[in-house]
Amino acid sequence: MTAAQADHARARTQFREMPEGLKLDTPRVEDGAAIWRIARDSKTLDLNSSYSYLLWCRDFAATSVVARGDDGDPVGFITGYIRPDHPQTLVVWQVAVDHAQRGRGLAAALLDGLTARATEEPGIERIETTISPDNTASNRLFTSYAERHGATVEKEVLFDAGLFPDGGHEPEVLYRIGPLTDPAPRS
């Protein structure tokens, strides 16, 4: 085994495996309703319109991911997109896991799977996400992701609470995580 192969093997073991009975997949338009329900039932995400989740599954499927149960229905998801003015950055918009699947490491496995796929595309070097200060689970998810992958995390307030027109919204803290490395060898 060469040094490069050994590095690759070590990098692969750092990725979270999908929990038993679940598989990683690209979202389809017909998944939009289930993704909307998972987001709604999370009670932590800002819920977008059901229409927006349908559009997300159509227009941003390549930068998003779902976990499917044995029946093929989504039980968790991550929506993301490439920043138009920073094409080397994948923005993670929302992460949610069905209540029955929580505590199995699914969110981490989804994030690892999505970023592994995203870094296969030349140029993706980092991820960004925003997290409100009271969202402990997301803070832990993204901090542990960075630690697992040997990436740095930079944090700063992106949107102050006063910018939100509906009042009562906490500030959104921007997490910049990178650099990301491509875990898969190129052929």
N, C-alpha and C positions, 0 to 999 in steps of 0.2 A: 504494500500500500504506500502510495506517495504521500508526501506531507500535505499536498492539496486535497487528496482524497480523505485523509485523516481529519483535516479541518472541516471538510464538507460533512463527514459523518458526525463530528461533534456539533456542528451547527444544526443538523437535522434533529438531534436528540434534544435540543433546546426548545423545539416547537411542541406545543401542547397537542396531544392526540385528540381526535374527536371522541366524545364519550360513546360507549357501546350503543349500537342501535341507531346512531345518527350519522348522516352523511352531509358533507359540504357540497353546495351546489350554487349555481348562478340563479338569481331570481328571475321569474317569468311574470308577465303581466297578470296572469291568473293568481299569482301569489299576493297581489296588492292588498286584497281585503284581509287576508290572514295577517299580513305584516302590520296593517293599520290596527287590527284588534290586539296584537301583541304589544304594540306601542301604547295603545289606549289603556290596556290592562296593567302596564308597567307602573302606572301612577307616578312616574318620575320624569318621563320625557315630555317635552312640549309636543302636544299632539297636533300634527298637520292634518289637512283635509284628506279624506279617503282618496280623492282624485289625485292628490300629490303623490301618494304611495303607488298608485297605478302608473303615473308618469315616471316615477323613480325606477320602477321595475322595467319600464320600456327603455328609457333614455340613459340610465346609469347602471344598468345590469352588470356591465364589465368591471365596474369599480365598487360593486356591492356583493353581498354573499348572504345565503340563507343556510340554515341547518334544517334538514328534513328528517322527520321521524320515519318509522317503518311504513306508515301509510302514505308517505310522500308529501305530507303537509308540512309547512314551515313551523318550526318550534323556536326559532331564534333568527335574528338577522343583524346585519350591519349594512347601513347605507353609506356610500362615499362618492366622492367625485374628485377629479383632477382640477386643481386651481388654475383657472384660465391664464392668469398673469404669472404663475409659478408652476409650469408644467412638470417640474420634478417633485411636486408635493401632492400627496393623496390626502384629502380632507375626509376624516371620518365624521359623518353627520350624526347618525344615531346608532346605538347599540341596544338591543333588547332581547331578552330571553323569556320564553313562556314560563309562568310561575312554576309549573310542574317539572321543569328542566333545570331550575336554579340549583346551585351548589354542586354542579358536576364539572365545572371548568369549561362550560360551553362558550361563554363570552370570550375567554382567552383563546380557545381553539379557533373560534371564528376570526378573531383578530389576527392570529398567526397565519391562518389559511389565506385570508384576504391579502395580507401584506406579502406573503410568499408569492402569491399570484401576481400582485402588482409590481414587485421588484423584478419579475421576469421581463417586464417591459423596460427597454433602455430609458434611463433618465429618472426613474422614480427613486428619490434619495431620502425622503423623509415623509412622516405623517404629521398632520395637525388635527387637533380636535379642540373643542371648547367644553369646559366642565364648570358647572356652578359649584361654589364652595361647599354646599351642603350635600353634594353627590359623592359620598364616601366610596361607594362601590366603583364608580367610574374612575375616581382618582386612583384607587388601588389597581384597577385593571390596567390603566395606561402606565402607571409607575412600574408595576411588575413586568409589563411588556418590555419597557425600556431596559430594565435590569436583565431580563432573560436574554435580550439581544445585544447587550453591551452598548446601547445607544444612550446618548445624553438627552435630558429633558430640560427645556427652557420654558418658563412660565411667565405670563404677563396678562394683565386684564386687557381683554380685547374690546368688550362692550360693557361699559359701566351700567349699573342698574338704572340710572336716570335716562338712558337712551331708549328703554323699552316703553312704548306708549300705554301698555295696559297696567302699569304699576305693579308693585309687589314682586317683580322679577329680580332675582339675584344677579350680580354681575356674571359674565361668562369669561372664564379664565382660559386663555389660549395655551395649549400644550404643544410645543414643537419638539418632535422626537426624531432623532437621526444622528448620524447617517445610518441608513438601512443598508444591509448587504444582501446580495442575491444568494439565497441558500442553495440554489440549484445550479449544477454545472451546465454550461451552454454546450449544445452539440454543434 
